[in-house]
Amino acid sequence: MILKALKTTLALATIIGGVSAASVAHAKTLKISHIRPQGATVDLEVKDLAEELKKATNGNLKMKIFAASALGDYTTVQERISVGAIDMAVQPAATAVERKMQISAFPYVAENWEQAQKIYGPGGAIHDAMKELYAKQDITMLAAYPVYFGGIALNRDAVAPGDPNADKGIKVRVPGIKSFQLTADALGYISSPIPFSEAFTAVQTGVVDGVVGSGAEGYYASFRDVAKTYIPVNTHFEVWYLIINSERFEGLDESSRKALVEAAKEFEAKRWSKAESDQGAFEQKLADYGATIVSLSDDELAAAAKKVRADVWPQILNDVGADWGQSILEKIKN
């Protein structure tokens, strides 16, 4: 009797051990990159995403987070995700890989947060367009991650900040993206394309007087020591994307894939609920750090938008493909 019970116990142990081994064998860890330092808002929210995913899959799907572009700048990371060398990221779209991705940073497409969510949120014209563009690079877009409306940070006092027709005589660093260069020029600044890695030193040493291409959160994170003035002129709507290599995504078992999709939806929904208040909070942080916030009136913002749309939109449309770009703008308009 004792021998029979012992055999039964051993058999159960073998079965349980086999199930446990199978679970371990099927467990996956996805490497995910983002561009901000540890402790930044996106870092904390990606950690929450990782925790939710781990719970939903009973530990079978985990994330290993690489902050502060530890795996390379976002252009390099996007290229490596495309070929499967990196699994995932939350970051801006790399327009050097595909010019049409400039549609994501098209200036003055949205005038307020309500419009932005309709355009960049689920079912929006730019949301859908970006999903298709990523798919052509063997990348699956899981979610959009709204960050802020862009502005201008200066290491000096502003000059006619509310008049887009005034020649400011101020040189500003812009990313190597045509839309930002043209927007800065249209607003009366002198654009100077400089890599992000060199931008802080360029402002600090007086090579340029300020920066275009980011917003309050980005300027506080990377330029607060050289930001004397901040002008929230709404140059563009900054949105990043939660992306994964398509082959890696399809290679997950069905339950893990479903859990990732659901976690991504929640990740996106939470960000939309907080993004606007976060923008205001970071503007206040800049002010607390010593920067002067130059608020513009609705009329001044409308004048900036009108000039940029007239001067810049036709040139960017030609760059991304006039027919394709115009079709996206028509969807937004309708």
C-alpha positions in Angstrom: 0.0 0.0 0.0 2.8 2.3 1.0 4.7 1.3 -2.2 1.6 2.1 -4.3 1.2 5.5 -2.7 4.9 6.2 -3.3 4.6 5.4 -7.0 1.5 7.6 -7.3 3.3 10.5 -5.6 6.4 10.1 -7.8 4.1 10.0 -10.9 2.4 13.2 -9.8 5.7 14.9 -9.2 6.9 13.9 -12.6 3.8 15.4 -14.2 4.0 18.6 -12.2 7.7 18.9 -13.0 7.0 18.4 -16.6 4.4 21.1 -16.6 6.8 23.4 -14.8 9.6 22.7 -17.2 7.3 23.4 -20.1 6.2 26.7 -18.6 9.9 27.7 -18.2 10.7 26.6 -21.7 7.9 28.7 -23.1 8.7 31.8 -21.1 9.9 34.7 -23.2 11.7 38.0 -22.4 11.3 40.8 -24.8 14.0 43.5 -25.0 12.3 47.0 -25.1 14.1 50.3 -25.7 13.1 53.9 -25.0 14.8 57.3 -25.2 14.4 58.8 -21.8 16.5 58.3 -18.6 15.4 55.9 -15.9 12.7 57.4 -13.7 11.3 59.5 -16.5 7.5 59.3 -17.2 7.9 56.9 -20.1 10.3 54.7 -18.1 7.8 54.4 -15.3 4.9 53.7 -17.7 6.9 51.0 -19.6 7.7 49.4 -16.2 3.9 49.3 -15.5 3.3 47.8 -18.9 5.9 45.1 -18.2 4.3 44.3 -14.9 0.8 44.1 -16.3 2.1 41.8 -19.1 3.9 39.6 -16.6 0.7 39.2 -14.5 -1.5 38.6 -17.5 0.7 35.7 -18.7 1.6 34.3 -15.3 5.2 35.2 -15.9 5.5 33.6 -19.4 6.0 36.9 -21.1 8.4 39.5 -19.6 10.1 42.6 -20.7 13.7 43.8 -20.1 13.8 47.5 -20.3 16.7 49.5 -21.8 16.4 53.2 -21.0 18.1 56.3 -22.3 18.8 54.9 -25.8 21.1 52.3 -24.4 20.6 50.1 -27.5 21.3 53.0 -29.9 19.5 56.1 -31.0 15.9 55.7 -32.2 16.8 55.5 -35.9 19.2 52.7 -35.2 16.7 51.0 -32.9 13.9 51.1 -35.5 16.2 49.6 -38.1 17.3 46.8 -35.7 13.6 46.1 -34.7 12.9 45.7 -38.4 15.5 43.0 -38.8 14.7 41.4 -35.4 17.9 42.3 -33.6 15.8 44.2 -31.0 12.3 43.2 -30.0 10.4 46.3 -29.0 10.6 50.1 -28.4 8.6 53.1 -27.4 10.0 56.0 -29.4 9.5 58.6 -32.2 9.2 57.4 -35.8 12.5 57.5 -37.7 11.9 59.5 -40.8 15.3 58.7 -42.2 14.1 55.2 -42.7 10.9 56.2 -44.5 10.2 59.8 -45.5 6.4 59.3 -45.3 6.8 59.0 -41.6 7.1 62.7 -41.4 3.3 62.7 -41.4 3.6 61.9 -37.7 5.3 65.2 -37.0 3.4 67.3 -39.6 3.3 70.8 -38.1 0.0 72.3 -37.0 -2.2 69.4 -37.9 -4.0 69.4 -34.5 -4.9 72.6 -32.7 -5.8 71.1 -29.3 -5.8 67.8 -27.4 -9.3 66.8 -28.4 -8.3 67.1 -32.1 -5.0 65.3 -31.5 -6.7 62.3 -30.0 -9.0 62.0 -32.9 -6.1 62.2 -35.4 -3.4 60.2 -33.6 -5.5 58.0 -31.4 -7.0 54.6 -32.3 -8.9 54.9 -35.6 -7.4 58.3 -36.4 -6.0 59.1 -39.8 -2.3 59.4 -38.7 -2.6 56.4 -36.3 -3.8 54.2 -39.2 -1.2 55.6 -41.7 1.7 55.0 -39.3 0.5 51.4 -38.7 0.7 50.7 -42.4 4.1 52.4 -42.8 5.6 50.3 -39.9 4.1 47.1 -41.3 6.1 47.7 -44.5 9.2 47.5 -42.4 8.2 44.2 -40.7 7.2 46.1 -37.6 3.9 45.9 -35.8 2.6 49.1 -34.2 0.8 48.2 -31.0 0.0 51.7 -29.7 0.5 55.4 -30.0 2.1 57.2 -27.1 1.1 60.9 -27.0 3.7 63.2 -25.3 3.1 66.9 -25.9 2.6 69.8 -28.3 6.0 71.2 -29.3 7.5 74.5 -28.5 10.7 76.6 -28.6 13.4 76.7 -25.8 15.9 79.6 -25.9 19.0 80.4 -23.9 18.1 84.1 -24.1 15.0 86.4 -24.1 12.4 85.9 -26.8 12.1 88.3 -29.8 8.5 88.9 -31.1 7.4 85.4 -30.0 3.8 85.9 -31.1 4.6 87.3 -34.6 5.5 84.6 -37.1 6.3 87.3 -39.7 9.0 88.9 -37.6 12.7 88.1 -38.4 13.9 87.0 -35.0 17.6 86.9 -35.8 17.9 83.8 -33.5 19.6 80.6 -34.6 18.0 77.4 -33.3 19.0 73.8 -33.4 16.5 71.6 -35.2 16.5 67.8 -35.8 17.6 66.6 -39.2 14.0 66.4 -40.3 12.7 68.7 -43.0 9.4 69.5 -41.4 11.2 71.0 -38.3 13.7 72.9 -40.4 11.0 74.5 -42.5 8.8 75.2 -39.5 11.5 77.1 -37.6 12.3 79.1 -40.7 8.6 80.0 -41.3 8.3 81.2 -37.7 11.2 83.7 -38.2 14.1 81.7 -36.7 17.3 80.6 -38.4 17.3 76.8 -38.4 20.6 74.8 -37.9 20.4 71.0 -38.1 22.5 69.5 -35.3 22.4 65.9 -34.0 20.6 65.5 -30.7 23.8 64.3 -29.0 25.5 67.6 -29.8 22.5 69.9 -29.2 23.1 70.7 -25.5 26.7 71.7 -26.0 25.7 73.7 -29.1 23.3 75.8 -26.9 25.7 76.0 -24.0 28.6 77.3 -26.1 26.5 79.7 -28.1 26.7 77.9 -31.5 22.9 78.3 -31.4 20.6 80.2 -29.2 17.9 77.6 -28.7 16.2 74.4 -29.7 13.2 73.5 -31.8 11.8 70.0 -32.1 10.8 69.1 -28.6 8.3 70.2 -25.9 8.3 71.0 -22.2 8.9 67.4 -21.1 11.8 67.0 -23.5 13.4 70.4 -22.7 13.1 69.7 -19.0 14.7 66.3 -19.4 17.6 67.4 -21.6 17.9 71.2 -21.8 16.7 72.7 -18.5 20.2 74.0 -17.6 20.3 76.1 -20.8 16.6 77.0 -21.1 16.0 80.6 -20.1 12.8 81.0 -22.1 10.2 78.6 -23.2 7.6 79.4 -25.9 4.7 76.9 -26.2 3.9 77.8 -29.8 2.6 74.2 -30.6 5.0 73.6 -33.5 3.9 70.0 -33.8 2.2 67.2 -31.9 4.8 64.8 -30.5 3.7 61.2 -30.4 5.8 58.1 -30.0 4.9 54.5 -30.9 5.0 51.2 -29.1 6.4 48.9 -31.7 7.5 45.2 -32.0 9.2 43.1 -34.7 6.4 41.5 -36.6 8.0 38.1 -36.7 8.6 38.1 -33.0 5.0 39.2 -32.4 3.6 36.5 -34.6 5.9 33.9 -33.0 4.3 34.4 -29.6 1.7 31.8 -28.5 -1.9 33.0 -29.0 -2.5 33.8 -25.3 0.7 35.8 -25.0 0.0 37.7 -28.2 -3.5 38.5 -27.0 -2.2 39.6 -23.6 0.3 41.9 -25.2 -2.3 43.5 -27.5 -4.6 44.1 -24.5 -1.8 45.5 -22.3 -0.8 47.8 -25.2 -4.4 49.2 -25.5 -4.4 49.9 -21.8 -0.9 51.5 -22.0 -2.2 53.8 -24.8 -5.5 54.7 -23.0 -3.7 55.6 -19.8 -1.3 57.9 -21.7 -4.1 59.8 -23.4 -5.8 60.3 -20.1 -2.6 61.9 -18.6 -0.7 63.5 -21.4 -2.3 66.9 -21.4 -1.9 67.4 -17.6 1.7 66.1 -17.9 2.4 68.8 -20.5 1.3 71.5 -18.1 3.2 69.9 -15.2 6.5 70.0 -17.2 5.9 73.6 -18.2 5.6 74.4 -14.5 8.8 72.4 -13.8 10.6 74.5 -16.4 9.3 77.7 -14.7 10.3 76.4 -11.3 13.8 75.7 -12.6 14.0 79.4 -13.7 12.7 79.5 -17.3 10.3 82.3 -18.4 7.2 80.7 -20.0 5.9 83.0 -22.8 2.3 82.2 -23.2 0.7 83.1 -26.6 -2.8 84.2 -27.2 -5.2 82.1 -29.4 -4.8 84.7 -32.1 -1.0 84.5 -32.0 -1.2 80.7 -32.2 -3.6 80.9 -35.1 -1.3 83.3 -36.9 1.7 80.9 -36.5 -0.4 77.9 -37.7 -1.7 79.8 -40.7 1.8 80.8 -41.8 3.3 77.4 -41.3 0.5 75.7 -43.2 0.9 78.1 -46.1 4.7 78.0 -46.3 5.6 74.5 -45.0 2.8 72.1 -45.9 3.3 72.2 -49.7 7.0 71.5 -49.3 6.5 68.5 -46.9 3.8 67.1 -49.1 6.2 67.0 -52.0 8.7 65.3 -49.8 6.4 62.5 -48.6 4.4 62.2 -51.9 1.8 64.9 -52.6 -1.1 62.5 -53.4 -0.4 60.2 -50.4 0.1 63.1 -48.0 -2.9 65.0 -49.2 -5.1 61.9 -48.8 -4.1 61.8 -45.1 -4.9 65.5 -44.6 -8.3 65.0 -46.3 -9.1 62.2 -43.9 -8.2 64.5 -41.1 -10.3 67.3 -42.5 -13.3 65.1 -42.9 
